């Protein structure tokens, strides 16, 4: 059926591979093994498109939602992934999602340094500090990709960038947006060396975000869900801006605030009226 040889069949919930997949939901086992989980057709397809060397791919035809899965399995096998067919019950055990689609891969973690980023003449970056919720970080990555950001820099991380919810919320964009994890001090020094302006979002700012020139080399800096930006970034940023709030709420979800600010920058940078 799959034209990928004869994958090993696993039905026992006590199988060592099943147990290891369950463990990989937690950060410590992921870091120790240097891998993470990629669940879902779209996410795995995007990993393969970006030549991520998937080590293993587990599948259960009883959970498949469409007709494209066999081609994806063949592509993964051709790229070197070891395939394992799970029973419905075994896949339900290892799946992270409430409604799985029968596909789960194991991929190697990676680390990228600031020096490895390839920037254009007028870079457009998103810097996020101490984001706490994996879902927010994944949505932020997805938004940065949609806005055409050259990279996302995660400062002083609270959540693991390889958390399954990050991968899921990013819809696999984790594999396409250059991503760096680094300390705030090193990031600020790196930005200044490249003469990039930093725009920090904070409710206390006087200027409204769309009143500021967001063209040229730019880094938009967003803070954590609970505390916003730290004093370090508020003191060292070039221009603080705020999103006006007309109702009782005094702030927005960090992912939503990122979307609003990034796409105002896109509007300006693509010739839209200010």
Secondary structure as UniProt FT lines:
FT   STRAND          8..10
FT   TURN            13..14
FT   HELIX           16..23
FT   TURN            24..25
FT   HELIX           27..33
FT   STRAND          35..39
FT   HELIX           41..49
FT   TURN            50..51
FT   STRAND          56..59
FT   HELIX           61..63
FT   HELIX           69..78
FT   TURN            79..80
FT   STRAND          82..86
FT   HELIX           88..94
FT   STRAND          103..108
FT   HELIX           114..116
FT   TURN            121..122
FT   STRAND          124..129
FT   HELIX           134..147
FT   STRAND          151..155
FT   TURN            161..162
FT   HELIX           164..169
FT   TURN            170..172
FT   HELIX           173..175
FT   STRAND          179..182
FT   HELIX           184..193
FT   TURN            194..195
FT   STRAND          197..201
FT   TURN            203..204
FT   STRAND          207..208
FT   HELIX           209..211
FT   STRAND          218..222
FT   TURN            225..227
FT   HELIX           231..236
FT   STRAND          239..242
FT   HELIX           254..269
FT   TURN            270..271
//
